Structure formats: C-alpha cells, structure tokens
C-alpha cells in the first residue's frame, strides 16, 4: 500500500467515508497505508467514488504531517520481546 506521508500525486477524498484517498492507474481508487485499522469504509482498502479536492500546498502538507498512522508496524510473529 501507499503512504500518505510520501505520496506525491493528487490526494482526493473517499465519498463513502470522507477520508483521504488516491487513484492508482492499475488498482483504482484506494485508501492509504496509514488508514489500515482506522478507516471504517465499506470499500476498504479500495475507496468509494472520489471527490477531487483543490488543496493549497500548506493544507495538504499539514494534513500529511498530522494524519494518524494506524497500520500495525510491529510484527508479532517473532514472539514477545526479551
């Protein structure tokens, strides 16, 4: 999946849940990696219809910097930490 923090293409909104989204030419309209466990969208990981936004650069940069990351980065398969 793609990170909202590093994605450089157009950021849209998902009409179903109102969260940021993007369109990939191969997969289509989808949510970002950071939304893994925090977006309750009936289409997730894909996204519903897209809403195009006319972001100003400062607003988009602030949203990217402050967007919460709910993706489980720690692997629990290795067992408990010593």
FISEMAR-56272 format. One record per residue: y, z, x of N, C-alpha, C in turn. Coordinates in steps of 0.1 Angstrom, whole numbers, padded with zeros to 4 digits, always signed. Atoms other than C-alpha are relative to their C-alpha. Layout:
<lumvexs>
YZXYZXYZX...
</lumvexs>
This chain:
<lumvexs>
-0012+0000+0008+0000+0000+0000+0012+0000+0009-0012+0002-0007+0036-0004+0010+0009+0013-0002-0008-0011+0000+0060+0024+0019+0015-0003-0005-0014+0002+0005+0094+0027+0000+0010+0002+0012-0008-0004-0012+0108+0041+0033+0003-0012+0009-0001+0011-0010+0102+0009+0053+0001-0014-0007+0000+0013+0007+0101-0019+0026+0014-0006+0001-0013+0007-0002+0129-0044+0033+0003-0010-0011-0003+0010+0011+0126-0066+0002+0007+0006-0012-0007-0005+0012+0141-0063-0032-0008+0012-0007+0006-0011+0007+0134-0029-0049+0004-0001-0015-0002+0001+0014+0131-0032-0087-0004+0013-0006+0005-0011+0007+0122-0007-0114-0012-0004-0009+0011+0003+0010+0090-0005-0135+0005+0003-0014-0005-0002+0013+0099-0009-0171-0009+0010-0008+0009-0010+0006+0069+0013-0181+0003+0015+0003-0002-0014-0004+0078+0044-0161+0014+0003+0006-0014-0002-0006+0113+0038-0146+0000+0003+0014+0001-0003-0015+0101+0043-0110+0002-0012+0008-0002+0011-0009+0110+0021-0081-0013-0008+0002+0011+0009-0001+0087-0009-0076+0004-0012+0008-0003+0012-0007+0084-0042-0058-0010-0010-0004+0009+0011+0003+0068-0076-0061-0006-0006+0012+0007+0007-0011+0042-0089-0037-0005-0014-0005+0004+0013+0004+0035-0126-0038-0014-0002-0004+0014+0001+0003-0002-0121-0038-0005+0009-0011+0005-0010+0009-0008-0089-0057+0008+0001-0013-0009+0000+0011+0022-0090-0080+0009+0013+0000-0009-0011+0002+0045-0062-0093-0008+0013+0001+0008-0012-0002+0034-0028-0080+0009+0012+0004-0007-0012-0004+0044+0008-0071-0002+0002+0015+0000-0003-0014+0050+0022-0036-0011+0010+0003+0009-0009-0005+0026+0042-0015+0004+0015-0003-0005-0014+0002+0047+0074-0019-0003+0005-0014+0001-0004+0014+0041+0074-0056-0015+0002-0004+0014-0001+0002+0003+0077-0052-0004+0011-0011+0005-0010+0009-0001+0110-0071+0012+0006-0008-0011-0006+0008+0033+0115-0087+0006-0009-0011-0005+0009+0010+0038+0085-0110-0011-0001-0011+0009+0001+0011+0022+0086-0144+0003-0013-0008-0003+0013+0005+0023+0049-0152-0013-0006-0005+0013+0006+0005-0004+0032-0174-0005-0012+0008+0004+0011-0008-0004+0003-0149-0003+0003+0014+0000-0004-0014-0005+0023-0116-0014-0004+0006-0011+0002-0010-0009+0012-0088+0008-0013-0003-0009+0011+0004+0004-0020-0104+0012+0006-0008-0012-0004+0008+0037-0018-0123+0001-0008-0012-0002+0008+0012+0047-0029-0157+0011-0011+0002-0010+0010-0002+0074-0055-0163+0011+0005+0009-0010-0005-0010+0101-0054-0136+0014-0001-0006-0014+0000+0003+0137-0045-0141+0007-0003+0013-0008+0003-0012+0159-0062-0115+0012+0009+0001-0012-0009-0002+0185-0039-0100+0010-0006+0010-0011+0005-0009+0218-0047-0084+0004+0012+0008-0003-0012-0009+0216-0018-0058+0012-0003+0009-0009+0001-0012+0245-0012-0035-0008+0006+0012+0008-0004-0011+0232-0006+0000-0001+0015+0002-0001-0014-0002+0243+0030+0002-0010+0007-0010+0008-0006+0010+0225+0039-0031-0015-0002+0003+0014+0004-0003+0193+0021-0021-0005+0008+0013+0004-0008-0012+0193+0038+0014-0002+0015-0004+0002-0014+0004+0198+0072-0002-0013+0003-0008+0012-0001+0007+0170+0067-0027-0012-0001+0008+0011+0001-0009+0147+0056+0000-0002+0013+0008+0001-0012-0009+0155+0086+0022-0004+0012-0008+0003-0012+0008+0151+0111-0006-0012-0001-0009+0011+0002+0009+0122+0097-0025-0012+0009+0004+0011-0009-0004+0094+0123-0026-0013-0008+0003+0012+0006-0004+0061+0114-0010-0012+0008-0005+0011-0007+0006+0030+0124-0030-0013-0006+0005+0012+0005-0005+0005+0104-0010-0008+0010+0008+0007-0010-0008-0023+0126+0004-0003-0005+0015+0001+0005-0014-0018+0120+0042-0011+0007+0008+0010-0007-0008-0042+0147+0054-0014-0004-0005+0014+0003+0004-0079+0138+0054-0008+0013+0000+0009-0012+0002-0102+0165+0040-0014-0003+0004+0014+0004-0003-0133+0146+0051-0005+0006+0013+0004-0006-0013-0132+0162+0086-0003+0015-0001+0003-0015+0002-0136+0197+0071+0012+0008+0003-0011-0009-0002-0114+0227+0075+0005+0000+0014-0006-0002-0013-0090+0232+0104-0005+0012+0007+0005-0012-0008-0101+0256+0131+0012+0009+0003
</lumvexs>
